[in-house]
Amino acid sequence: MPLIPEEPQIHESAQGPRVTPATGRTAPTPRPVPGPRPAAPSRPGRPGPARPAPPVQRTARDVAAAKPGPSGPATPAAPQIQLLPAPVEGALDAAEEAVDLLLESGRAPGDILVITTGDPHPWAAHELSFGEASYWAQHDAGDDVFYADATVASRAASRPVVVVAVNGGADGVAATVLPLAHSRAGALLIVCGDPQQINSVLGAGV
């Protein structure tokens, strides 16, 4: 019996579009399910204003815990003491030179108090001729170097620098004026006079 060649079998997928027998329309090819859309790239824009951080809520206990405890009174530093040797008759000139150097170094005139143990400075004598009210008004203004002798020095207020001219005076006046000057000096005490006399007073506890 002769062999009849078989028709080649064509798979459905290779036959092209399927035809629906009832209508003769081509069946639509199924579309792939779309995946998630990629995120749109961010546009460069203006940075918005920074938002302030919210305030931290604190309780009364937190505030009390942060407060430092009471501290003792601060002890002021003792002023530096400088001795300028000079004879009695030259102590006032030495004090004037010390004042000039202080002003040249940048000290304000109102920072300086000059005390004399003997004759008053000519400026003090001149100002006192207009009356004590005018004299002490200039002291209270604190705009210039103030000169006072030993008899009124206790009324003078403290200043950063005190210069003492040991230019004579009654016996024992230096022993009274130097401790007073030391208490009025905030940063520096300059003493002009006889080194032996001054050291005997300074060594007694000034």
ZAKE-327235 format. One record per atom (N, C-alpha, C, O): residue in one letter; x, y, z. Coordinates in pm, whole numbers, always signed. Atoms other than C-alpha are relative to their C-alpha. Layout:
- A;X;Y;Z .
...
% end
This chain:
- M;+87;-118;+0 .
- M;+0;+0;+0 .
- M;+90;+121;+0 .
- M;+181;+130;+82 .
- P;-89;-118;+6 .
- P;+155;+331;-96 .
- P;-20;+88;+119 .
- P;-130;+102;+171 .
- L;+5;-91;-114 .
- L;+243;+572;+181 .
- L;-46;+137;-45 .
- L;+5;+193;-142 .
- I;+47;-137;+32 .
- I;+53;+899;+176 .
- I;+76;+96;+89 .
- I;+76;+84;+212 .
- P;-78;-94;-87 .
- P;+271;+1180;+289 .
- P;-92;+79;+90 .
- P;-197;+128;+49 .
- E;+79;-77;-99 .
- E;+144;+1346;+603 .
- E;+23;+150;-19 .
- E;+133;+198;-46 .
- E;-17;-146;+5 .
- E;+73;+1709;+596 .
- E;+73;+47;+125 .
- E;+51;+1;+237 .
- P;-74;-50;-120 .
- P;+307;+1899;+815 .
- P;-96;+67;+97 .
- P;-187;+141;+59 .
- Q;+85;-62;-104 .
- Q;+149;+2000;+1144 .
- Q;+57;+134;+39 .
- Q;+174;+150;+73 .
- I;-40;-137;-37 .
- I;+160;+2363;+1215 .
- I;-62;+33;+134 .
- I;-184;+22;+152 .
- H;+52;-36;-132 .
- H;+129;+2471;+1572 .
- H;-84;+125;-8 .
- H;-71;+206;-99 .
- E;+95;-111;+2 .
- E;-134;+2718;+1658 .
- E;+71;+134;+9 .
- E;+26;+234;-44 .
- S;-69;-128;-18 .
- S;+115;+2978;+1752 .
- S;+61;+48;-128 .
- S;+91;+167;-141 .
- A;-62;-41;+124 .
- A;+259;+2978;+1403 .
- A;-100;+21;-109 .
- A;-60;+56;-221 .
- Q;+100;-12;+103 .
- Q;-67;+2992;+1214 .
- Q;-48;+143;-22 .
- Q;-134;+167;-106 .
- G;+44;-137;+17 .
- G;-106;+3365;+1249 .
- G;-121;+25;+83 .
- G;-152;-53;+174 .
- P;+118;-36;-81 .
- P;-413;+3529;+1385 .
- P;-111;-100;-17 .
- P;-138;-151;-126 .
- R;+112;+94;+1 .
- R;-700;+3309;+1479 .
- R;-124;+68;-52 .
- R;-146;+187;-28 .
- V;+124;-55;+54 .
- V;-1027;+3359;+1305 .
- V;-115;-64;+76 .
- V;-127;-186;+86 .
- T;+116;+50;-73 .
- T;-1342;+3330;+1506 .
- T;-103;-46;-101 .
- T;-146;+30;-187 .
- P;+91;+52;+102 .
- P;-1576;+3107;+1315 .
- P;-129;+77;-9 .
- P;-184;+91;-118 .
- A;+133;-63;+3 .
- A;-1890;+3297;+1414 .
- A;+4;+132;-70 .
- A;-87;+162;-147 .
- T;+2;-136;+54 .
- T;-1789;+3644;+1312 .
- T;+102;+19;-109 .
- T;+86;+109;-192 .
- G;-104;-21;+99 .
- G;-1483;+3605;+1101 .
- G;+96;+113;+34 .
- G;+177;+152;-49 .
- R;-88;-109;-42 .
- R;-1309;+3881;+1300 .
- R;+127;-56;+61 .
- R;+132;-164;+120 .
- T;-130;+38;-56 .
- T;-957;+3862;+1399 .
- T;-2;+23;+150 .
- T;-39;+131;+196 .
- A;-5;-16;-147 .
- A;-913;+3802;+1773 .
- A;+115;+91;+38 .
- A;+225;+79;-14 .
- P;-109;-93;-41 .
- P;-716;+4075;+1941 .
- P;+111;-76;+71 .
- P;+91;-169;+149 .
- T;-118;+58;-66 .
- T;-370;+3988;+2045 .
- T;+5;+50;+143 .
- T;-4;+170;+166 .
- P;-2;-47;-141 .
- P;-349;+3994;+2426 .
- P;+119;+93;+25 .
- P;+232;+64;-16 .
- R;-106;-96;-33 .
- R;-152;+4295;+2553 .
- R;+67;-37;+132 .
- R;+4;-87;+225 .
- P;-68;+28;-128 .
- P;+112;+4255;+2817 .
- P;-50;+92;+109 .
- P;-83;+208;+85 .
- V;+44;-82;-115 .
- V;+14;+4376;+3162 .
- V;+107;+103;+31 .
- V;+223;+69;+55 .
- P;-104;-101;-27 .
- P;+187;+4705;+3219 .
- P;+53;-11;+142 .
- P;-22;-37;+237 .
- G;-62;+2;-133 .
- G;+432;+4712;+3506 .
- G;-10;+137;+67 .
- G;-69;+229;+12 .
- P;+5;-131;-69 .
- P;+473;+4993;+3759 .
- P;+77;+106;-76 .
- P;+187;+81;-126 .
- R;-66;-109;+72 .
- R;+556;+5327;+3603 .
- R;+117;+53;+81 .
- R;+108;+71;+202 .
- P;-114;-57;-75 .
- P;+897;+5462;+3689 .
- P;-32;+139;+51 .
- P;-104;+216;-12 .
- A;+26;-132;-60 .
- A;+893;+5761;+3915 .
- A;+61;+108;-87 .
- A;+171;+94;-139 .
- A;-50;-112;+81 .
- A;+929;+6091;+3734 .
- A;+120;+62;+70 .
- A;+120;+79;+192 .
- P;-117;-63;-64 .
- P;+1267;+6250;+3790 .
- P;-38;+132;+63 .
- P;-116;+210;+8 .
- S;+32;-123;-71 .
- S;+1254;+6530;+4041 .
- S;+60;+119;-71 .
- S;+174;+116;-118 .
- R;-50;-121;+64 .
- R;+1285;+6875;+3899 .
- R;+80;+82;+99 .
- R;+43;+96;+216 .
- P;-73;-89;-93 .
- P;+1547;+7099;+4041 .
- P;-83;+125;+24 .
- P;-128;+189;-70 .
- G;+78;-118;-32 .
- G;+1368;+7374;+4217 .
- G;+65;+79;+112 .
- G;+175;+46;+157 .
- R;-54;-83;-108 .
- R;+1420;+7637;+4479 .
- R;-16;-72;+133 .
- R;-122;-128;+163 .
- P;+17;+62;-132 .
- P;+1492;+7505;+4824 .
- P;-94;+84;+84 .
- P;-84;+207;+88 .
- G;+94;-71;-85 .
- G;+1215;+7594;+5059 .
- G;+67;+51;+125 .
- G;+176;+5;+160 .
- P;-59;-51;-124 .
- P;+1279;+7790;+5378 .
- P;+9;-108;+106 .
- P;-82;-189;+123 .
- A;-19;+102;-104 .
- A;+1421;+7582;+5658 .
- A;-98;+23;+113 .
- A;-116;+135;+160 .
- R;+94;-11;-110 .
- R;+1168;+7511;+5924 .
- R;+73;-4;+133 .
- R;+158;-90;+155 .
- P;-68;+2;-130 .
- P;+1277;+7598;+6276 .
- P;-38;-123;+80 .
- P;-150;-173;+72 .
- A;+27;+117;-82 .
- A;+1309;+7310;+6515 .
- A;-99;+37;+109 .
- A;-96;+149;+161 .
- P;+98;-31;-105 .
- P;+1026;+7288;+6763 .
- P;+70;+21;+132 .
- P;+171;-43;+161 .
- P;-65;-26;-130 .
- P;+1107;+7425;+7106 .
- P;-4;-123;+88 .
- P;-99;-202;+87 .
- V;-10;+114;-91 .
- V;+1220;+7175;+7361 .
- V;-85;+29;+124 .
- V;-71;+133;+187 .
- Q;+85;-16;-118 .
- Q;+966;+7129;+7634 .
- Q;+82;-35;+124 .
- Q;+139;-144;+133 .
- R;-75;+23;-123 .
- R;+1128;+7162;+7974 .
- R;-93;+14;+119 .
- R;-187;+94;+117 .
- T;+80;-7;-121 .
- T;+981;+7105;+8314 .
- T;+73;+83;+103 .
- T;+190;+116;+87 .
- A;-64;-77;-108 .
- A;+1047;+7299;+8630 .
- A;+114;-77;+62 .
- A;+213;-18;+107 .
- R;-109;+81;-56 .
- R;+1258;+7008;+8751 .
- R;+124;+10;-88 .
- R;+236;+16;-36 .
- D;-116;-14;+89 .
- D;+1479;+7033;+8440 .
- D;+70;+134;+20 .
- D;+192;+140;+25 .
- V;-60;-132;-18 .
- V;+1530;+7404;+8489 .
- V;+73;+8;+133 .
- V;+182;+63;+140 .
- A;-66;-3;-130 .
- A;+1610;+7359;+8856 .
- A;+129;-79;-1 .
- A;+226;-40;+63 .
- A;-121;+82;+6 .
- A;+1861;+7086;+8776 .
- A;+110;+69;-77 .
- A;+228;+45;-50 .
- A;-101;-68;+81 .
- A;+2037;+7310;+8520 .
- A;+57;+122;+68 .
- A;+163;+170;+28 .
- K;-49;-121;-66 .
- K;+2078;+7604;+8756 .
- K;+120;-34;+86 .
- K;+117;-129;+164 .
- P;-117;+27;-84 .
- P;+2426;+7625;+8913 .
- P;-30;+31;+145 .
- P;-113;+116;+176 .
- G;+19;-23;-142 .
- G;+2443;+7611;+9285 .
- G;+62;+131;+43 .
- G;+141;+189;-31 .
- P;-54;-128;-47 .
- P;+2526;+7918;+9493 .
- P;+151;-10;+17 .
- P;+203;-109;+69 .
- S;-145;-4;-13 .
- S;+2890;+8018;+9479 .
- S;+38;+105;+102 .
- S;-38;+199;+126 .
- G;-45;-94;-100 .
- G;+3088;+8202;+9740 .
- G;+44;+131;-63 .
- G;+61;+136;-185 .
- P;-42;-130;+54 .
- P;+3192;+8568;+9701 .
- P;+139;-9;-61 .
- P;+228;-75;-7 .
- A;-129;+1;+68 .
- A;+3477;+8625;+9457 .
- A;+100;+85;+77 .
- A;+69;+196;+121 .
- T;-105;-72;-72 .
- T;+3799;+8731;+9623 .
- T;+78;+87;-99 .
- T;+140;+34;-190 .
- P;-71;-85;+95 .
- P;+3946;+9037;+9446 .
- P;+150;-24;+9 .
- P;+205;-48;+117 .
- A;-145;+19;+2 .
- A;+4306;+9002;+9338 .
- A;+69;+123;+60 .
- A;+25;+236;+41 .
- A;-75;-110;-60 .
- A;+4558;+9211;+9529 .
- A;+71;+80;-108 .
- A;+120;+21;-205 .
- P;-67;-80;+103 .
- P;+4703;+9503;+9331 .
- P;+150;-25;-1 .
- P;+210;-58;+102 .
- Q;-146;+8;+11 .
- Q;+5058;+9486;+9203 .
- Q;+61;+126;+61 .
- Q;+6;+235;+48 .
- I;-65;-113;-66 .
- I;+5299;+9708;+9397 .
- I;+135;+27;-67 .
- I;+216;-64;-84 .
- Q;-128;-41;+58 .
- Q;+5585;+9902;+9234 .
- Q;+58;+113;+84 .
- Q;-13;+204;+126 .
- L;-70;-101;-79 .
- L;+5844;+10109;+9420 .
- L;+94;+77;-91 .
- L;+178;+19;-160 .
- L;-90;-88;+76 .
- L;+6014;+10407;+9254 .
- L;+82;+79;+101 .
- L;+31;+173;+163 .
- P;-83;-71;-99 .
- P;+6306;+10520;+9471 .
- P;+16;+148;-38 .
- P;+40;+182;-153 .
- A;-16;-144;+22 .
- A;+6323;+10898;+9513 .
- A;+19;+66;+136 .
- A;-36;+20;+236 .
- P;-11;-74;-127 .
- P;+6430;+11144;+9779 .
- P;-131;+71;+31 .
- P;-220;+82;-54 .
- V;+125;-63;-41 .
- V;+6162;+11324;+9972 .
- V;-34;+118;-90 .
- V;-148;+134;-132 .
- E;+26;-118;+83 .
- E;+6204;+11643;+9768 .
- E;-27;-35;-148 .
- E;-76;+48;-224 .
- G;+22;+40;+140 .
- G;+6189;+11446;+9441 .
- G;-114;-100;-17 .
- G;-137;-148;-128 .
- A;+106;+102;+8 .
- A;+5899;+11211;+9524 .
- A;-116;+47;-88 .
- A;-173;-33;-163 .
- L;+111;-49;+80 .
- L;+5638;+11436;+9364 .
- L;+35;+0;-149 .
- L;-50;-32;-233 .
- D;-41;+4;+141 .
- D;+5839;+11467;+9042 .
- D;-3;-144;-52 .
- D;-43;-169;-166 .
- A;+3;+141;+40 .
- A;+5876;+11087;+9033 .
- A;-144;-46;-24 .
- A;-172;-124;-115 .
- A;+141;+35;+18 .
- A;+5500;+11054;+9075 .
- A;-54;+57;-131 .
- A;-131;-8;-201 .
- E;+43;-61;+126 .
- E;+5444;+11295;+8785 .
- E;+51;-81;-120 .
- E;-22;-103;-217 .
- E;-54;+81;+109 .
- E;+5676;+11090;+8565 .
- E;-76;-133;-12 .
- E;-100;-181;-123 .
- A;+76;+125;+3 .
- A;+5487;+10774;+8661 .
- A;-135;+21;-65 .
- A;-181;-64;-142 .
- V;+130;-29;+62 .
- V;+5157;+10936;+8564 .
- V;+15;+17;-151 .
- V;-66;-34;-228 .
- D;-22;-20;+144 .
- D;+5300;+11044;+8227 .
- D;+19;-135;-71 .
- D;-34;-156;-180 .
- L;-23;+132;+61 .
- L;+5418;+10688;+8157 .
- L;-129;-81;-6 .
- L;-152;-154;-103 .
- L;+127;+72;+0 .
- L;+5080;+10547;+8253 .
- L;-91;+48;-113 .
- L;-156;-32;-181 .
- L;+85;-55;+106 .
- L;+4899;+10781;+8015 .
- L;+54;-38;-138 .
- L;-23;-67;-229 .
- E;-59;+38;+128 .
- E;+5144;+10705;+7736 .
- E;-23;-148;-32 .
- E;-30;-187;-149 .
- S;+22;+143;+21 .
- S;+5088;+10333;+7786 .
- S;-145;-34;-30 .
- S;-177;-149;-59 .
- G;+139;+23;+34 .
- G;+4715;+10375;+7728 .
- G;-99;+11;+114 .
- G;-219;-6;+94 .
- R;+92;-17;-112 .
- R;+4572;+10430;+8073 .
- R;-83;+127;-18 .
- R;-31;+230;-62 .
- A;+86;-117;+6 .
- A;+4276;+10666;+8082 .
- A;+30;+90;+120 .
- A;+60;+39;+228 .
- P;-27;-89;-114 .
- P;+4325;+10976;+8299 .
- P;-89;-30;+121 .
- P;-45;-20;+235 .
- G;+91;+29;-110 .
- G;+4020;+10881;+8503 .
- G;+32;-126;+77 .
- G;-31;-155;+179 .
- D;-40;+122;-70 .
- D;+4192;+10554;+8602 .
- D;+99;+26;+112 .
- D;+131;-65;+189 .
- I;-117;-26;-86 .
- I;+4458;+10729;+8812 .
- I;-36;+93;+115 .
- I;-100;+197;+96 .
- L;+10;-82;-122 .
- L;+4453;+10865;+9167 .
- L;+141;+21;+55 .
- L;+217;-75;+69 .
- V;-132;-33;-54 .
- V;+4759;+11045;+9306 .
- V;-20;+53;+142 .
- V;-99;+145;+164 .
- I;+8;-41;-140 .
- I;+4803;+11081;+9682 .
- I;+137;+50;+45 .
- I;+239;-14;+18 .
- T;-125;-54;-54 .
- T;+5067;+11298;+9848 .
- T;-5;-4;+153 .
- T;-110;+19;+214 .
- T;-6;+5;-147 .
- T;+5184;+11259;+10208 .
- T;+39;+134;+60 .
- T;+10;+161;+177 .
- G;-43;-131;-49 .
- G;+5330;+11608;+10237 .
- G;-80;+111;-65 .
- G;-203;+112;-60 .
- D;+68;-110;+68 .
- D;+5255;+11923;+10041 .
- D;-92;-53;-110 .
- D;-56;-148;-179 .
- P;+92;+47;+105 .
- P;+4954;+11884;+9808 .
- P;+56;+30;-139 .
- P;+140;+119;-155 .
- H;-38;-25;+138 .
- H;+5002;+11868;+9435 .
- H;-54;+139;-41 .
- H;-161;+178;+4 .
- P;+48;-133;+40 .
- P;+4974;+12213;+9270 .
- P;-141;-1;-60 .
- P;-217;+93;-40 .
- W;+135;+5;+57 .
- W;+4663;+12101;+9081 .
- W;-104;-2;+111 .
- W;-204;+70;+106 .
- A;+96;+9;-110 .
- A;+4487;+12006;+9405 .
- A;-12;+134;+72 .
- A;-122;+177;+107 .
- A;+4;-128;-68 .
- A;+4585;+12334;+9569 .
- A;-77;+103;-82 .
- A;-152;+183;-27 .
- H;+69;-94;+87 .
- H;+4456;+12528;+9268 .
- H;-151;-26;+1 .
- H;-230;+67;+12 .
- E;+143;+32;+6 .
- E;+4122;+12345;+9251 .
- E;-69;+27;+133 .
- E;-185;+68;+137 .
- L;+61;-25;-131 .
- L;+4064;+12372;+9625 .
- L;-22;+149;+25 .
- L;-102;+187;+111 .
- S;+21;-143;-16 .
- S;+4092;+12749;+9589 .
- S;-138;+43;-49 .
- S;-185;+151;-14 .
- F;+136;-29;+48 .
- F;+3753;+12738;+9411 .
- F;-107;-62;+90 .
- F;-226;-49;+63 .
- G;+94;+58;-92 .
- G;+3596;+12550;+9698 .
- G;-1;-153;-8 .
- G;+28;-212;-113 .
- E;+0;+146;-4 .
- E;+3563;+12190;+9806 .
- E;-107;-62;-89 .
- E;-88;-172;-141 .
- A;+107;+55;+83 .
- A;+3237;+12141;+9616 .
- A;+48;-20;-144 .
- A;+24;-125;-204 .
- S;-53;+11;+137 .
- S;+3405;+12210;+9282 .
- S;+109;-105;-8 .
- S;+119;-179;-106 .
- Y;-111;+97;-3 .
- Y;+3706;+12002;+9381 .
- Y;-52;-144;-2 .
- Y;-5;-226;-81 .
- W;+51;+136;-8 .
- W;+3507;+11691;+9473 .
- W;-95;-33;-116 .
- W;-116;-150;-147 .
- A;+81;+26;+119 .
- A;+3275;+11734;+9175 .
- A;+87;-56;-112 .
- A;+44;-144;-187 .
- Q;-90;+54;+101 .
- Q;+3574;+11673;+8952 .
- Q;+41;-143;+35 .
- Q;+59;-227;-54 .
- H;-28;+137;-42 .
- H;+3658;+11366;+9158 .
- H;-114;-94;-39 .
- H;-91;-204;-90 .
- D;+115;+86;+28 .
- D;+3306;+11230;+9116 .
- D;-20;-19;-150 .
- D;-69;-124;-193 .
- A;+14;+14;+145 .
- A;+3310;+11296;+8741 .
- A;+94;-107;-54 .
- A;+59;-176;-150 .
- G;-93;+106;+39 .
- G;+3613;+11067;+8708 .
- G;+54;+13;-141 .
- G;+84;-87;-205 .
- D;-46;-21;+137 .
- D;+3726;+11224;+8381 .
- D;+150;+28;-10 .
- D;+206;+24;-120 .
- D;-140;-41;+6 .
- D;+4081;+11320;+8477 .
- D;+76;-58;+120 .
- D;+16;-110;+214 .
- V;-83;+39;-115 .
- V;+4372;+11234;+8705 .
- V;-42;+84;+120 .
- V;-60;+205;+109 .
- F;+43;-73;-120 .
- F;+4271;+11325;+9059 .
- F;+113;-4;+102 .
- F;+173;-108;+128 .
- Y;-107;-15;-99 .
- Y;+4518;+11453;+9317 .
- Y;-61;+32;+135 .
- Y;-146;+120;+147 .
- A;+49;-21;-136 .
- A;+4453;+11434;+9690 .
- A;+116;-13;+97 .
- A;+206;-95;+77 .
- D;-104;+17;-101 .
- D;+4671;+11485;+9994 .
- D;-49;-91;+110 .
- D;-165;-133;+112 .
- A;+30;+101;-101 .
- A;+4683;+11264;+10298 .
- A;-119;+37;+87 .
- A;-184;-52;+142 .
- T;+108;-41;-91 .
- T;+4428;+11471;+10491 .
- T;-139;-30;-56 .
- T;-235;-42;+20 .
- V;+132;+24;+61 .
- V;+4145;+11404;+10242 .
- V;-2;-130;-81 .
- V;-104;-162;-143 .
- A;-10;+118;+85 .
- A;+4264;+11081;+10076 .
- A;-105;-106;+34 .
- A;-147;-182;-53 .
- S;+98;+103;-38 .
- S;+4018;+10867;+10273 .
- S;-134;+21;-68 .
- S;-214;-72;-76 .
- R;+127;-29;+68 .
- R;+3731;+11037;+10089 .
- R;+5;-41;-147 .
- R;-100;-55;-211 .
- A;-13;+35;+142 .
- A;+3868;+10942;+9746 .
- A;-47;-143;-24 .
- A;-27;-233;+58 .
- A;+50;+133;+37 .
- A;+3707;+10647;+9572 .
- A;+112;-83;-63 .
- A;+217;-30;-100 .
- S;-98;+90;+60 .
- S;+3893;+10346;+9438 .
- S;+17;+29;-148 .
- S;-77;+70;-217 .
- R;-32;-12;+142 .
- R;+4063;+10365;+9099 .
- R;+95;-113;-38 .
- R;+162;-168;+50 .
- P;-88;+110;+38 .
- P;+4254;+10106;+8895 .
- P;+145;+21;+40 .
- P;+212;-75;+78 .
- V;-140;-28;-33 .
- V;+4589;+10279;+8961 .
- V;+6;+111;+103 .
- V;-59;+214;+89 .
- V;-24;-102;-102 .
- V;+4698;+10469;+9270 .
- V;+150;+24;+8 .
- V;+229;-69;+20 .
- V;-141;-40;-11 .
- V;+5027;+10661;+9281 .
- V;+16;+80;+129 .
- V;-58;+176;+152 .
- V;-24;-69;-127 .
- V;+5162;+10771;+9619 .
- V;+136;+67;-7 .
- V;+237;+3;-38 .
- A;-125;-74;-11 .
- A;+5426;+11040;+9652 .
- A;+28;+23;+148 .
- A;-41;+102;+213 .
- V;-37;-17;-142 .
- V;+5591;+11011;+9994 .
- V;+94;+120;+5 .
- V;+216;+106;+10 .
- N;-77;-125;+8 .
- N;+5702;+11373;+9991 .
- N;-1;+77;+131 .
- N;-11;+200;+132 .
- G;-6;-66;-130 .
- G;+5718;+11444;+10361 .
- G;-126;-23;+78 .
- G;-194;-125;+64 .
- G;+118;+11;-84 .
- G;+5443;+11508;+10608 .
- G;+38;-36;+142 .
- G;+156;-55;+173 .
- A;-23;+28;-142 .
- A;+5406;+11435;+10977 .
- A;+53;-142;+16 .
- A;+38;-227;-73 .
- D;-52;+134;-30 .
- D;+5573;+11136;+11139 .
- D;-116;-102;+0 .
- D;-221;-79;+60 .
- G;+100;+105;+1 .
- G;+5381;+10819;+11071 .
- G;-107;+16;-106 .
- G;-194;-71;-119 .
- V;+105;-18;+99 .
- V;+5171;+10964;+10788 .
- V;+10;-106;-111 .
- V;-92;-152;-162 .
- A;-16;+102;+105 .
- A;+5320;+10720;+10537 .
- A;-59;-133;+46 .
- A;-120;-206;-33 .
- A;+54;+126;-52 .
- A;+5225;+10429;+10763 .
- A;-152;-1;-4 .
- A;-213;-108;-5 .
- T;+146;-9;+9 .
- T;+4864;+10555;+10748 .
- T;-48;+4;-145 .
- T;-149;-57;-180 .
- V;+44;-21;+138 .
- V;+4847;+10654;+10381 .
- V;+20;-124;-86 .
- V;-65;-156;-169 .
- L;-28;+114;+88 .
- L;+5007;+10346;+10225 .
- L;-105;-112;+12 .
- L;-148;-164;-91 .
- P;+107;+100;-6 .
- P;+4753;+10094;+10363 .
- P;-130;+51;-65 .
- P;-202;-25;-129 .
- L;+119;-57;+63 .
- L;+4474;+10332;+10253 .
- L;+13;-4;-152 .
- L;-82;-42;-222 .
- A;-21;+2;+145 .
- A;+4625;+10364;+9905 .
- A;-9;-142;-55 .
- A;-62;-164;-164 .
- H;+6;+140;+42 .
- H;+4662;+9987;+9884 .
- H;-146;-46;-11 .
- H;-180;-123;-102 .
- S;+140;+40;+4 .
- S;+4292;+9946;+9959 .
- S;-77;+70;-113 .
- S;-181;+20;-156 .
- R;+67;-74;+107 .
- R;+4198;+10203;+9691 .
- R;+47;-45;-139 .
- R;-21;-17;-238 .
- A;-55;+39;+130 .
- A;+4413;+10051;+9413 .
- A;-66;-127;-49 .
- A;-68;-228;+21 .
- G;+63;+118;+56 .
- G;+4229;+9811;+9186 .
- G;+97;-96;-64 .
- G;+82;-217;-52 .
- A;-93;+86;+73 .
- A;+4521;+9683;+8980 .
- A;+146;+30;+31 .
- A;+229;-61;+30 .
- L;-141;-37;-13 .
- L;+4841;+9877;+9051 .
- L;+17;+110;+103 .
- L;-57;+208;+105 .
- L;-39;-102;-99 .
- L;+4995;+10069;+9340 .
- L;+146;+36;-25 .
- L;+234;-50;-20 .
- I;-136;-49;+23 .
- I;+5302;+10283;+9265 .
- I;+34;+94;+115 .
- I;-39;+189;+143 .
- V;-42;-81;-114 .
- V;+5491;+10431;+9560 .
- V;+134;+63;-34 .
- V;+230;-6;-68 .
- C;-121;-76;+31 .
- C;+5753;+10702;+9506 .
- C;+53;+61;+130 .
- C;-17;+136;+198 .
- G;-59;-56;-121 .
- G;+5990;+10786;+9790 .
- G;+121;-79;+46 .
- G;+183;-151;-33 .
- D;-116;+66;-58 .
- D;+6260;+10656;+10022 .
- D;-27;-150;+13 .
- D;-121;-189;+82 .
- P;+27;+145;-3 .
- P;+6286;+10278;+9972 .
- P;-2;-59;+140 .
- P;-85;-144;+170 .
- Q;-6;+56;-135 .
- Q;+6382;+10208;+10335 .
- Q;-128;+30;+77 .
- Q;-181;-57;+146 .
- Q;+123;-36;-70 .
- Q;+6084;+10397;+10471 .
- Q;-121;-75;-56 .
- Q;-207;-122;+18 .
- I;+115;+65;+65 .
- I;+5845;+10248;+10218 .
- I;+0;-150;+30 .
- I;-105;-208;+59 .
- N;-7;+145;-26 .
- N;+5968;+9891;+10268 .
- N;-37;-33;+144 .
- N;-95;-138;+171 .
- S;+36;+27;-139 .
- S;+5927;+9921;+10644 .
- S;-151;-2;+18 .
- S;-203;-75;+102 .
- V;+146;-2;-8 .
- V;+5559;+10003;+10590 .
- V;-58;-116;-79 .
- V;-148;-185;-31 .
- L;+52;+109;+83 .
- L;+5500;+9757;+10307 .
- L;+24;-136;+63 .
- L;-58;-227;+51 .
- G;-29;+127;-63 .
- G;+5667;+9481;+10501 .
- G;-82;-24;+126 .
- G;-80;-133;+182 .
- A;+82;+16;-121 .
- A;+5430;+9544;+10792 .
- A;-138;-53;-30 .
- A;-224;-60;+59 .
- G;+127;+64;+31 .
- G;+5142;+9388;+10605 .
- G;-84;+71;-104 .
- G;-201;+37;-119 .
- V;+76;-68;+104 .
- V;+5037;+9622;+10325 .
- V;-16;-94;-117 .
- V;-78;-58;-217 .
% end
